[in-house]
Amino acid sequence: MPEKRYPAVMLATCPVPWTERYELDENLFRAEVRRLRTELTPFLYVFGTAGEGYAVSDAQFARIARVFRAEMPPDTHAMVGIISLSLSTIIERVALARDLGFREFQLSLPSWGALTDGEVDVFFRETCGRFPDCLFLHYNLVRSKRLLTGDDYARLVVAHPNLVAVKMGGEDAAALADILTKAPFLQCFFTEFGYALMRDQHECGLLVAVSSVNFKKAQAYFTARGAELAAMRDQLREVHRALKTAIVDETYMDGAYDKLYIKLHERCFPLRLAPPYASTSDATFVKFRDALPAAWRI
């Protein structure tokens, strides 16, 4: 098998804590980043969908990126997510973060309309192609209205040697395997259930999501294989059921769930999402915490 362009590691997000005025709680954010990089993984990113990258203004983006850079030492891997409907804004934000010292970026396709093949090529040419000294991970998600396939990535990796990874959720084994086999140079990061589905057959990284309720268990999940991994996956389904029970039938943006997870470790962490998106409540958090299976409690 060809060598991957990025290591198979645990990759985790840093949710943004907002004050009552919806400004960055800088001290709490710094503490969160330090905790995550020392207790979970040194491979962290900010401004993914869970990090509300779609919601921040240019000024918030710049301030939060500076704080994140300051809390990530040289021996860690700090990645910046870029989400916008505007390719010009995406380019400007990559350039700004690059000037701050970042060299790893996470891209999502503009979501106003589904991109055609030609438009996908333009998007990657103007990002990966414009910044050849940077590394890029593509977040492949339905919300962008265009899911890329193994054939898409096979074409793109030839054109862009700095396109190094892709991350995806879900448990569609055929879709995950399609990318793993047709674009073998790319490192693939899957959330817990997709990871358990593919890891015994393929090298892949773990995109930490629901397993972040317990950092030590998440690390054990990452290294587990075979029957042990399957058993831990079944335990995690219980954690997921606890989440769904706590939130009843309501639907929230990704970040709402990740803030519930981080609040288990930082009890003062606020659950607010940047408006207009709805937040969960402290009562929901208590229901979730109390419903967690014993094996995953901290």
C-alpha positions as CSV (number, residue, x, y, z in Angstrom):
1,M,0.0,0.0,0.0
2,P,1.3,3.5,-0.7
3,E,2.4,5.7,2.2
4,K,-0.3,8.0,3.5
5,R,0.2,11.7,3.3
6,Y,-0.9,12.2,7.0
7,P,-0.6,10.0,10.0
8,A,-3.4,7.8,11.4
9,V,-4.0,9.7,14.7
10,M,-6.8,10.8,16.9
11,L,-8.2,14.1,15.6
12,A,-10.4,16.2,17.9
13,T,-12.3,19.5,17.8
14,C,-12.1,22.5,20.2
15,P,-15.6,24.0,20.8
16,V,-15.8,27.7,21.4
17,P,-17.1,28.9,24.8
18,W,-19.3,32.0,24.4
19,T,-20.0,34.5,27.2
20,E,-23.5,35.8,27.8
21,R,-22.7,38.6,25.3
22,Y,-21.6,36.0,22.8
23,E,-18.0,36.9,23.0
24,L,-15.1,34.5,23.4
25,D,-14.5,33.4,26.9
26,E,-10.7,33.4,26.4
27,N,-9.6,32.0,29.7
28,L,-11.9,29.1,29.5
29,F,-11.0,28.4,25.8
30,R,-7.3,28.4,26.7
31,A,-7.9,25.9,29.6
32,E,-10.0,23.7,27.2
33,V,-7.3,23.6,24.6
34,R,-4.6,22.8,27.2
35,R,-6.7,20.0,28.6
36,L,-7.5,18.5,25.2
37,R,-3.9,18.5,23.9
38,T,-2.5,17.0,27.1
39,E,-5.2,14.6,28.1
40,L,-6.7,13.5,24.7
41,T,-4.6,14.2,21.6
42,P,-2.1,16.8,20.3
43,F,-3.9,16.8,17.0
44,L,-6.6,19.5,17.4
45,Y,-8.6,21.7,15.2
46,V,-10.9,24.8,15.7
47,F,-13.7,26.1,13.5
48,G,-15.1,22.8,12.2
49,T,-18.9,22.5,12.1
50,A,-18.8,21.5,15.8
51,G,-16.5,24.5,16.4
52,E,-19.1,26.9,14.8
53,G,-16.7,27.9,12.0
54,Y,-19.8,28.8,9.9
55,A,-20.9,31.4,12.5
56,V,-17.8,33.5,13.3
57,S,-17.2,36.9,12.0
58,D,-13.8,37.8,10.5
59,A,-12.8,39.6,13.7
60,Q,-13.9,36.6,15.9
61,F,-12.0,34.2,13.5
62,A,-8.8,36.2,13.8
63,R,-9.0,36.5,17.6
64,I,-9.8,32.9,18.3
65,A,-7.2,31.7,15.8
66,R,-4.5,33.8,17.6
67,V,-5.5,32.4,21.0
68,F,-5.6,28.8,19.6
69,R,-2.1,29.3,18.1
70,A,-0.7,30.5,21.4
71,E,-2.0,27.5,23.2
72,M,-0.6,24.9,20.7
73,P,3.1,24.4,21.2
74,P,5.4,23.5,18.2
75,D,5.2,19.8,19.0
76,T,1.4,19.7,18.5
77,H,-0.6,19.8,15.3
78,A,-3.0,22.8,15.2
79,M,-5.5,22.8,12.3
80,V,-7.9,25.6,11.3
81,G,-11.3,24.9,9.8
82,I,-12.5,27.2,7.0
83,I,-16.2,27.4,6.3
84,S,-17.8,30.0,4.1
85,L,-20.1,30.4,1.2
86,S,-17.5,32.7,-0.3
87,L,-14.3,31.3,-1.9
88,S,-12.7,34.8,-1.5
89,T,-13.4,34.7,2.2
90,I,-12.0,31.1,2.4
91,I,-8.8,32.3,0.7
92,E,-8.5,35.3,2.9
93,R,-8.9,33.3,6.1
94,V,-6.4,30.7,5.0
95,A,-3.9,33.5,4.3
96,L,-4.6,35.2,7.7
97,A,-4.1,31.9,9.6
98,R,-1.0,31.1,7.6
99,D,0.5,34.4,8.6
100,L,-0.2,33.4,12.2
101,G,1.9,30.3,11.7
102,F,-0.7,27.7,10.9
103,R,0.1,25.2,8.1
104,E,-2.8,22.7,8.5
105,F,-6.3,23.5,7.3
106,Q,-9.7,21.8,7.1
107,L,-11.9,22.7,4.1
108,S,-15.6,22.3,3.5
109,L,-17.2,22.9,0.1
110,P,-19.4,26.1,-0.2
111,S,-23.0,24.9,0.5
112,W,-25.2,27.4,-1.2
113,G,-25.5,25.0,-4.1
114,A,-24.0,21.7,-5.0
115,L,-20.8,22.1,-6.9
116,T,-20.3,20.5,-10.3
117,D,-17.1,18.6,-11.0
118,G,-15.6,21.6,-12.7
119,E,-16.5,23.8,-9.7
120,V,-14.9,21.3,-7.3
121,D,-11.7,21.5,-9.3
122,V,-11.7,25.3,-9.1
123,F,-12.3,25.2,-5.4
124,F,-9.3,22.9,-4.7
125,R,-7.1,24.8,-7.2
126,E,-7.8,28.1,-5.4
127,T,-7.1,26.6,-2.0
128,C,-4.7,23.7,-2.1
129,G,-3.1,25.1,-5.3
130,R,-2.8,28.6,-3.9
131,F,-1.0,27.5,-0.7
132,P,1.4,24.7,-1.7
133,D,3.3,24.9,1.6
134,C,0.2,24.1,3.6
135,L,-1.6,20.8,4.2
136,F,-5.3,20.4,3.6
137,L,-8.0,18.0,5.0
138,H,-11.4,18.0,3.3
139,Y,-14.5,17.5,5.5
140,N,-16.8,15.5,3.3
141,L,-20.3,16.0,4.6
142,V,-23.9,16.1,3.3
143,R,-24.4,19.6,4.6
144,S,-22.2,20.9,1.8
145,K,-24.7,19.4,-0.7
146,R,-21.9,17.5,-2.6
147,L,-20.4,14.3,-1.2
148,L,-17.1,13.5,-2.9
149,T,-16.5,9.9,-4.0
150,G,-13.4,7.8,-4.3
151,D,-13.2,8.8,-8.0
152,D,-13.3,12.5,-7.1
153,Y,-10.5,12.1,-4.6
154,A,-8.5,10.0,-7.0
155,R,-8.5,12.9,-9.4
156,L,-7.8,15.5,-6.8
157,V,-4.9,13.9,-5.1
158,V,-3.0,13.8,-8.4
159,A,-3.5,17.5,-8.9
160,H,-2.8,18.5,-5.3
161,P,0.0,16.7,-3.3
162,N,-0.9,18.8,-0.3
163,L,-4.4,17.4,-0.1
164,V,-3.6,14.9,2.6
165,A,-6.7,13.8,4.3
166,V,-10.5,13.5,4.4
167,K,-12.9,13.2,7.3
168,M,-16.4,11.7,7.2
169,G,-19.1,10.6,9.5
170,G,-21.6,7.7,9.1
171,E,-21.5,4.0,8.7
172,D,-21.9,3.6,4.9
173,A,-19.2,0.9,4.5
174,A,-19.3,1.1,0.7
175,A,-18.8,4.9,0.6
176,L,-16.0,4.7,3.2
177,A,-14.2,1.8,1.4
178,D,-14.6,3.5,-1.9
179,I,-12.4,6.4,-0.8
180,L,-9.9,4.2,1.1
181,T,-9.3,2.1,-1.9
182,K,-9.5,4.6,-4.8
183,A,-7.5,7.4,-3.0
184,P,-5.0,5.4,-0.9
185,F,-2.6,8.3,-0.4
186,L,-5.3,10.2,1.6
187,Q,-5.6,9.6,5.3
188,C,-9.2,9.0,6.2
189,F,-10.7,10.1,9.6
190,F,-14.0,8.5,10.6
191,T,-16.2,9.0,13.6
192,E,-16.4,6.2,16.1
193,F,-18.8,3.9,14.4
194,G,-17.3,4.2,10.9
195,Y,-13.9,3.8,12.5
196,A,-14.9,0.5,14.1
197,L,-16.4,-0.6,10.8
198,M,-13.2,0.0,8.8
199,R,-10.2,-0.1,11.1
200,D,-9.5,-3.8,11.1
201,Q,-9.2,-3.8,7.3
202,H,-7.7,-0.4,6.6
203,E,-5.4,2.1,8.2
204,C,-7.5,5.1,9.2
205,G,-7.6,7.8,11.9
206,L,-10.2,8.4,14.5
207,L,-12.3,11.6,14.4
208,V,-13.2,11.9,18.1
209,A,-16.8,12.8,18.7
210,V,-19.0,10.9,21.2
211,S,-16.0,9.1,22.6
212,S,-14.8,12.4,24.0
213,V,-17.1,11.9,27.0
214,N,-14.1,10.0,28.5
215,F,-10.6,10.8,27.3
216,K,-9.0,7.6,28.5
217,K,-11.6,5.4,27.0
218,A,-11.4,7.3,23.7
219,Q,-7.6,6.6,23.6
220,A,-8.3,2.9,24.4
221,Y,-11.0,2.9,21.6
222,F,-8.4,4.3,19.1
223,T,-5.9,1.5,19.9
224,A,-8.5,-1.4,20.2
225,R,-8.9,-3.9,17.4
226,G,-11.1,-6.9,16.6
227,A,-13.4,-8.1,19.3
228,E,-12.3,-5.5,21.8
229,L,-13.1,-2.7,19.4
230,A,-16.5,-4.2,18.6
231,A,-17.3,-4.5,22.3
232,M,-16.3,-0.8,22.9
233,R,-18.4,0.2,19.9
234,D,-21.4,-1.4,21.4
235,Q,-20.7,0.5,24.7
236,L,-20.5,3.7,22.7
237,R,-23.9,3.0,21.2
238,E,-25.2,3.1,24.8
239,V,-23.6,6.5,25.2
240,H,-25.3,7.7,22.0
241,R,-28.6,6.4,23.2
242,A,-28.1,8.4,26.4
243,L,-27.6,11.5,24.3
244,K,-30.7,10.9,22.3
245,T,-32.7,10.2,25.4
246,A,-31.5,13.4,27.0
247,I,-32.4,15.7,24.0
248,V,-35.7,13.9,23.3
249,D,-36.7,14.6,19.7
250,E,-35.0,18.0,19.2
251,T,-32.4,18.5,16.6
252,Y,-29.4,20.7,17.1
253,M,-26.3,21.8,15.2
254,D,-23.2,19.6,15.7
255,G,-21.6,22.0,18.2
256,A,-24.5,21.5,20.7
257,Y,-23.5,17.9,21.2
258,D,-19.8,18.6,21.4
259,K,-20.4,21.2,24.1
260,L,-22.3,18.6,26.1
261,Y,-19.3,16.3,25.8
262,I,-16.7,18.9,26.9
263,K,-18.9,20.1,29.8
264,L,-18.3,16.7,31.4
265,H,-14.7,17.7,31.7
266,E,-15.1,21.5,32.2
267,R,-18.3,21.8,34.3
268,C,-18.3,25.6,33.8
269,F,-18.3,25.3,30.0
270,P,-21.3,27.2,28.6
271,L,-23.7,25.3,26.2
272,R,-24.5,28.4,24.2
273,L,-24.4,28.3,20.4
274,A,-23.9,31.5,18.4
275,P,-27.4,32.7,17.4
276,P,-29.7,32.0,15.7
277,Y,-29.1,28.3,16.5
278,A,-30.7,26.8,19.5
279,S,-28.6,25.6,22.5
280,T,-29.2,22.7,24.8
281,S,-29.8,23.4,28.5
282,D,-28.1,22.6,31.8
283,A,-31.1,20.3,32.5
284,T,-30.4,18.4,29.3
285,F,-26.7,18.1,30.4
286,V,-27.7,16.6,33.7
287,K,-30.0,14.1,32.0
288,F,-27.2,13.1,29.6
289,R,-24.6,12.9,32.4
290,D,-26.8,10.8,34.6
291,A,-27.8,8.5,31.7
292,L,-24.2,7.6,30.7
293,P,-23.3,3.9,31.0
294,A,-21.0,3.3,33.9
295,A,-18.2,2.1,31.6
296,W,-17.9,5.5,30.1
297,R,-18.4,7.8,33.1
298,I,-15.5,9.9,34.4
